[in-house]
Amino acid sequence: MNSENRPVINMIPERESLGFLLADTTRLIRRVYARHLDEHKMTVAQMRALVYLARNQGLRQIDLADILEVQPITLARLIDQLAEAGWVERRADPSDRRAFQLYLTAAAAPLIEEISQRSASFQKQVLEGLTAVQVESLFAGLNRVRDNLVTLLR
């Protein structure tokens, strides 16, 4: 409080704000990944969908839209493109006849392997200059932040 009993606004420089730092980092990661994906004629959104499906085979289409933070119609078009490329297939959800579950096809396996290898290489590059302890701390801290955010959404 200042001498007039008014709160003093704590101005945090943009570079020191967690939200701005994470947003900038995410934006830059997507731009770098987009360059790598050009040779596959694939977008970052398509790559993200494939990676989430690789981790969660049978995920319902509506749930993937939620994870990717896109409208269901947007995801439907994206899945259409991935299905046309032969990487994804829709199967009727046995518990809900209106819903589809999504699965990777065998043709997607080499692409997922390449994405995984490039991700490991990319991660090594962006973490260059950090010690093993710093990397461990970074991941532990970001996991804690994510868990806290999930709790706030409940």
N, C-alpha and C positions, 0 to 999 in steps of 0.2 A: 504494500500500500504506500502511496505517496503522502505528502504532507496534507493533502486535502481529503484523505481517506477514500480515494478512488483507487480501484485496482490498477496495477501497472500491467500492461499487456506484455507478456514475455514473447518477444519476436524471435522465432527460431529460424535461422537461415535455411533456405531451401535444401541445401546440400546436407544439412544435418537432420532433416526431418525423415523419420522412418518411412512414412507413406511415400514421399517424393523419391527417396532413395530406392525403395522397392519398385515403384512404378517405372523409374528411369532404367533400372537394371533389367526389369522384365521387357521393356520396350527394346532395349539394346539386344537382349538375347534373341528376341523374335526377329529382329532385323538380320542378325548374323545367321540364324537358322534359315531364314528365307533365302539367303544367298546359296546355302548348301543344297536347298531343296529344288532350286531352279532346274538342275539337271534331270530331275525326276518329273518335272512339270507338275509339282505338287505345292500346295499352299501350306503355311504353318497350321492353319485350322485343320486341314486334312491330316497332317502329320500328328497333331495333338489327338485327333479322334482315333487314329490308328493305335497310338501308344496307349491311350486309355482302354481301348478294346483289348489290346494285348494283355493288359493287366486285369481286365474284368470281362472275360468272354461271357456272352449271354446277357450283357447289360441291356436294359430296355432302352429304346430309342429316346423316350422322354427323359429318362435319367441321365443319359449322355448329354442331351441338350442342356440340362440343368448344370452339369459339371462344367461344360464348355462355355456356359453363360451365353447361350444363343437361343433364339426363338425356335420352337419345334419345327416350323416350316423351313427355317434356314438350315437346320440340321438335316431335315429330310432331303433337301437338295444336295447337301454335302455327302450324305450317305448314298444318294443316287450316283454321284460321281465316283465314289469309291467302289460301289458295286459294279458300275460300268467298266472300271479299270480291272475288275476281277479280284479285288482285295477284301471285300466285305460281302457278307450275305445276311439277309433278313430272314428270320424264322418266326413263325407265329408263336406268341407267348402262350404256353399251355394253360396258364392261370388267368389269362385275360385275352379273349378273342379279338379285342380291338387293338391290342398292342403287339409290337414286334420286339424280338430280342436280336441283338447284333453279334455276329461272329466273324472272326477273320477267316479267310480261306487259306488253303495251303500255299497259294500263290503269293500271299502277303508275307510269309515267313522270311524269305531273303531280304525283303525290304525292311522288316522289323529288325532283323539282325544288323543290317547296315545302319539304320537309325540308332540302334543301341551302341554300335562301335563309334559312330560319329559323335554321339552324345558323350561317351567316355573321353574321347579325344578333346572335344570342346571343353568339357569340364576341367580336364587337366590344364588346358590353355588358360582358362579364365581364373583358375585358382593358383596359377604360377606366382611364385614369390611369397606364398603363404606357407607357414610351417604346418606339419601334420597336426600339431596341437591347435593352431589357429583354424584349420579346416574343420577339425572335430568340433571346436567351439562354435564356429559359424553354423554348422548343420544342427547342432544341439539347440542353439539359440533360435534359429529359424523354425525348427520343429516346435519349440515351446511357444513362439509367437503364433504359429498356425493353430496349435491346440487352444491357446487363449482366445483366438478369434472364433474358433468353432464353438467354444463355450459361450461367448458373447451372443452368438446367433441362436442359441437354444432358448 
